[in-house]
Amino acid sequence: MVPLFQASCPGALQPDFIKSLQHGVVMRYTAIFIFAVFLLSGCVAPELSSEGVETSEEDSQRISFESVTHQGDEGGPELLDLRQVTNGEDALILWIGATCRGCHDWTDMIYSGVENGSIEESRVVSIHRYAAFEDGDQILSTYVGEGAEHPSSWPVMLPGEDAEVIDLDSGTASTQNIYEAFDQPSTPTLQIYRNDGTIESLQHSYWADWDELVEIVKILDNI
């Protein structure tokens, strides 16, 4: 005689049925996960970028660092302190990567701004962000010199991951690495380096925007 439960639920006690059901559920959720990863993959910065320019001041930490610096077509590289590079003035920092398309876009627009007099060349500095996995030669061929794809007529600094950050208040090495000290910049990231060594962050679009650059110059000039 067949038990009542088994007769009414013929698949309930069948291992193959249970395995088939589990496999179906796993495959369904796997497909959903892969689809979600596909949607979120790649660079999402353009979609998440803010409209207009906003600023936020970090804590009052005053910092600087020293690194190999290329100054356009003016001779070879030099080992310079950020304060030397900015000549003691407020300056616009652009964090760059060799293959970062937003960095290319902002570099080209800032270059146009320098050409038409909207921003002074001496008040712009580009800093390489990805020393761990981008070769310095990639940065040079992209941003430095006449043959560069996206030429920067202003200084381009190439700090290593182990670049020492100086706390200007104590005169000693900071416990933070360079990326922590500059608020973990992604690329492109625009910041203002004030002449007292403090950092002012800017919320801006991933792709270059002329109206935003005009606003950034006003902030740089304290207008």
N, C-alpha and C positions, 0 to 999 in steps of 0.2 A: 504494500500500500504506500502511495506517495504522500508525504506530509502535506497538510493544507497550505502552509506558507510557501513551500517549494512549488506547489501546483499553481498558486495564484501569482507568484513572482518567478517565472521560470529562469530569468537571468540573474537573480539575486545572489545565488550561490555559485555562479559560474566564474572562475578566475579569468577566463579569456574575455568575458564581457566587461569585467571591472578594469582589466588592463586597457581594453579598447577605449573605455570611457575616460580613463586617466590620460591616455595618450592624446585624445581629442582635446581635452581641456588644456594640456600643456602646450600643444601646437597652437591653439587659439591665442593663448596669452603670449607665446613667443612671437607670433606674428604681430600682435599689438605692440609689443616692446620694440621690435625691429622698426616698425613704422614710426614710432615716437622718436627713436634715435635718429632715423633718417631726417625727420622734420627739424630736429634740433642740431644736426651736424653742421659744420662749416662756420663761417663767421657770422655771428648774429648782431654784431655791433651796429650796422646800419639800421636795423629794425628797432633796436633798443635806444638809439641815440635820441637825445633830448632836442626839443626845438628851442632855438635861441641859446644864449650863453648865460650860465650861472656860475657864481664863484663860491668857494668855501675855503676859509682859512684853516690850516691845520693848527696844531698846538704851536706854541711860540718857539719851537726848536729852531736853532740857527745852525745851519750846516754847510759844508762844502766838501769837495773831494778833488783828487788829482788824477788825470789820465792823459793818455796819448790824444793829441788834438790836431786835426787837420783844418787849416784855415783857408779854404777855397784853393785858389791857385798860387797862394803866397808861400812858396817854398815847401820844404818837407814838414813832417809831423814834429810836434813839440810836446813835451810833458808839461802840462799847464794845470793850474788850479782853476776851478770854476769861477772864482772871484776875479782871477786875471782875465779869463775869457770874456766875462761880462763887463770888464773895465769899471767895476764898482757901481754899475747902473742897474736899474730894474731891467730884466730881460725876459723874453718869451722863450720857453723851453719846448721843444718838440721831441718826444720819444719816438724813435723810429726802428723799423725792422727792414731787412733787405727786400723781403717779398710782400710786405704789407702794402696793399693797394691804397688804403686810406692814407698811409704815410706819404706815398707818392703824390697823392692828390693834394694834401695839405702843403707838401714841400713846393709843388708847382705853383700853388696859389700864393704862398708867402713870397716865393721868388718874384711873382708878378707884382706883389705889393711893394717889394724892395725896388723893382724896376720903375714903378710909377710914383715912388716917393711916399706911399701910404705908411710904410714902416721902415725904420732905419736898419740897415744890414747889421750894424754893430750891436743891435739889441735882440738878436735871434741866435739861439744855440740849439743844435740838434744833438741828441744823445742816443747812442746805440743801446737798445734794450736787451738783445738776446745773445750776449757774449758766449753763453754755454753751447749754443748749437749753430750760430751763424759766423762764418769766417769774416775777418776784418776786410779781406779783399772784396767780398760781396758788397759790403757797405761802400767801399771806395768806388767800385765800378757803378754803383747805383746813385751815389750822392755827391761824390767829390771829383772835381776836375772838369775840364772842358768836355771830355768824352762821356761824362756821366749821363745816365738815362734821365735822372731827375736832379739836376745840379743844384747844390746849395752854395751860395756865394758867402755864406756865414760859416762860423766854426762848427765842425762836427767832432764830437768827443766819443772815444771808444773805450769806455771803462771796462775792466775785467770784472767777473763776478766777485772777486775778492778785493775790489777797490775799497780802500779805507775811507770811511766817512769821518770827517772831523767835526766835533762839537765845538762851535765857535765860542760858546760861553765858557767852556772849561779849557779849551785848547788841546783837548785830548781826543783819542779815537773813540768814536761812538760804539756802543754795543750792537747797533743795528747795521745790517748790510745796506748796500746802496739802494736796493729796491724797496726795502722796508722804510728807509729814511725818506724816500720820495713817494711814499704812499702806494706802493705796489702798482706802478703804472703799466697799463697794457699798451697796445699800439693801435692807432696813433693816440697819444695823450699829450695835450697841451697844458702847460703850467706856467705860472709866473714866478720867477726867482727874484725876490726883492733884494735891494742892495744891502740889507741887514742880514741876509742869509736865510730868511724865512721863505716858505713855499706857499703859494696860493693856487689851489686847484681850480680847474675850469671844467664845467660840464658842457660838452660841445658835441656836435654831430661827428659821425665816423667819416663821412665824406666832407671834403672842404666846402665851405659856404662863405661867400664874400661878405655878406651881411654880418655873419658871426665874426669874421676876422676884423671887420671894422669895430665891432663891439669890444673885441679882445684888445685891440690897440687902445681904445678909450680906457679900459680897465688898467692896461699897462701904464698909461699916462696919468692914471688917477683922475680921469675926467668924470 
